[in-house]
Structures are given as C-alpha cells and as structure tokens.
Amino acid sequence: MLEALVIETREELRAQLIAASGFRLPTGPTPILTSSLADLAVQEGLGPLLGARLKAGEIEAESETVKARLLREYYACCAHHLLREQLTAGLWEALRSHGIPVLLLKGAALAKTVYRDPGERPMADLDCLVPRAQWREAVHLAVKAGGSWKISAKRRVTGTHGYAADVALQNGMVVEIHRRLDYWPQFAVDYPGIFRRATLLESGEAVPSPEDCLLTLAIHAAKSGYVLPLRAVVDGLALVTRREIDQEELARRAAEWRAKRAVAAWLRTLTRFGLTGRWAALAASIAPLKRRDRQWLGSAPWNQATLKPNHFDWNWRLRVARLLDGPGRAAAWVVYRALTRFADVVSHRATVGA
C-alpha cells in the first residue's frame, strides 16, 4: 500500500512538473512552484526551463527562495550555452574544412529549433552525428583541437567500437561524436537520408528534419530502456507541438528504419503526458504493444539518479530488446551486447595483468 502511495505521489508530482513546463494536462491548472516541485525539476533537468518561464511571468513560485533558485538554474544554463558555443565553434570549423558535415542531435538540435532560447535546455554533453566513413577522422580532429577521447578502462572494446566517441574539450565539456544512433544491430537507420533532409543553420551545423528528429528521440529512449530524465518527455512534447510533423511520413520512416515499436512506445509515452488523442491512434497503427510492455511503459521514464546500481541487468537488456522490431534483431542485439561486455572484461583483465 505504501509503495502504491509513493508511486501515485511521484506520478502526481511529475504531472504537475509537465504542466509547469508549459504542457497543461487535463488534471487541473498550471501549479504554483513549490520547493518539492523545484527539487524534482532540478533532478529531472527542467530547472532552467522553469526559471525561464518564471522570468517571463508565465508561472509563479510559492516563495522568493524557490524563484531565485530556478532563476539561477536558467542563468547558469545561459552561461553554459555561451561557453559551449565558444568551445565548439573551432571544432565545427575544423570538421567543415575537411569536408565533414555535422548534424546536431537531441538537445543540441532542439535548443536551436523548438526552445525559445538555449538557456531553457541544459545539456550534460553535446551530441552530433557525422558520416560513418569520416567518423575516425572527425574524432582525430577533435583530439587534435585539444580534446581528449574518454574511454573507460573497463569499457575499452565498447568504447572503441561503439556508436559514439566521448571527446572532452576544455573545461570538461564533452562532445559525443556519433557514427550511429544506436547499438548495432538495433535499428536500420537511413543515415544518407538524415543528412539529405537536414536543414543547414547559419552557424554551419545542420539539424534533422522534424520527422527525423522525432525518430532519433524515440530511438534514444528505446536503446536507453527509458532510463531518461523527464526533460526528454518535455523535448518530445515541445517538438511535436511546435514543429509541423507529417504523420504519414513518420510512420513510413519508422517502418523503413525498423523502429516501429520504438516509435509507438515513444508516442504512447508522450500521450500519457498530455499529447492529443490523434497521436495515440498513430502509435496504435504503427505498432500495437503487448499488455506487458504497456504496463512497464506506464511508469516510464526513470531517472538514472533514482535507480539502484543493479538496474542495468539482464531484465533491462530484455526490456530494450522488446522495443526492437522482430525477434531476430532483438536476439542479435542481446548476443552482441553480451559478447562486447565479455570482451571488455577480458581486455580489462589483460591490461591490469600486464
């Protein structure tokens, strides 16, 4: 009974946080920001957005202390954005001079397209995609520009052969340079199409089309097993409500990318947090989900900071596998994941013993 009460309280707080972020739910009016809501907002990566809305007079706080805290979150995010732009400008120029196109992903793309100003969207790191054939050259250029390729001693195999490289620039800022959006062989992403359909910004980087952007968010949620901050849900809601998305084209690409279940699960999650019914109908038409999957998605997403250390066990891997299209692709990913982890252990022991 106590656990059910805790879950109910958690869901109510999350619903209030979504409403305070600008996506009003039918449960009631936009709430006044309390200390508890501010705590949750900071934990879920939504502190800067609420600070921006407080600054604009769109919401209210219960006290000056709460307001000041969230305003600090917003101004700190603005400062981080300016520093990030300064640190990455040289890197983008170096990549372009070598003929390597840069496509911003997730928060980096959304901050420049759907949010009113970049100070509303914090980022722990910056994600970008480059053509697979030019990935190693891009990582080399990032290191040459003063960066450091971060590879965990316990994850040397997956770090070297994974879908992205984490390159730490000055002041510890990390650029995650992707050659893929997913772990092989989860999806069949049309990478040439993503670059072809992208919009080039004045600064020289590109952002995905709205449909491709939604697909990348769905794939990120699925491959993460929905271990995401609530900020990811707000990202999805902001994208769908502020950009024109062709639903037929979205469904077609979901099938083409072998991502029907991932997209259906993502749309169901967004409708749970207030997206209109037509999107729920689209989710059902793309891929009906089994009752067991609907049940666990009913409490997603989960913030990693609140999870137990053993959360990322085989149950988590199987849960991710259930969001992949077809048993063959799911089985291949589980086997691949097991083999790469085994290779990591062997490599680490060999290095320690040397």
C-alpha positions, 0 to 999 in steps of 0.5 A: 500500500505504501509503495502504491502511495509513493508511486501515485505521489511521484506520478502526481508530482511529475504531472504537475512538473509537465504542466509547469513546463508549459504542457497543461494536462487535463488534471487541473491548472498550471501549479504554483512552484513549490520547493518539492516541485523545484527539487524534482525539476532540478533532478529531472533537468527542467530547472532552467526551463522553469526559471525561464518561464518564471522570468517571463511571468508565465508561472509563479513560485510559492516563495522568493527562495524557490524563484531565485533558485530556478532563476539561477538554474536558467542563468547558469544554463545561459552561461553554459550555452555561451561557453559551449558555443565558444568551445565548439565553434573551432571544432565545427570549423575544423570538421567543415574544412575537411569536408565533414558535415555535422548534424546536431542531435537531441538537445543540441538540435532542439535548443536551436529549433523548438526552445525559445532560447538555449538557456531553457535546455541544459545539456550534460554533453553535446551530441552530433552525428557525422558520416560513418566513413569520416567518423575516425577522422572527425574524432582525430580532429577533435583530439587534435583541437585539444580534446581528449577521447574518454574511454573507460578502462573497463569499457575499452572494446565498447568504447572503441567500437561503439556508436559514439566517441566521448571527446572532452574539450576544455573545461570538461565539456564533452562532445559525443561524436556519433557514427550511429544512433544506436547499438548495432544491430538495433535499428536500420537507420537511413543515415544518407537520408538524415543528412539529405533532409537536414536543414543547414543553420547559419552557424554551419551545423545542420539539424534533422528534419522534424520527422527525423528528429522525432525518430532519433528521440524515440530511438534514444529512449528505446536503446536507453530502456527509458532510463531518461530524465523527464526533460526528454518527455518535455523535448518530445512534447515541445517538438511535436507541438511546435514543429509541423510533423507529417504523420504519414511520413513518420510512420513510413520512416519508422517502418523503413528504419525498423523502429516501429515499436520504438516509435509507438512506445515513444508516442504512447509515452508522450500521450500519457503526458498530455499529447492529443488523442490523434497521436495515440491512434498513430502509435496504435497503427504503427505498432500495437504493444503487448499488455506487458510492455504497456504496463512497464511503459506506464511508469516510464521514464526513470531517472538514472539518479533514482535507480539502484546500481543493479538496474542495468541487468539482464531484465533491462537488456530484455526490456530494450530488446522488446522495443526492437522490431522482430525477434531476430534483431532483438536476439542479435542485439542481446548476443552482441551486447553480451559478447562486447561486455565479455570482451571488455572484461577480458581486455580489462583483465589483460591490461591490469595483468600486464 
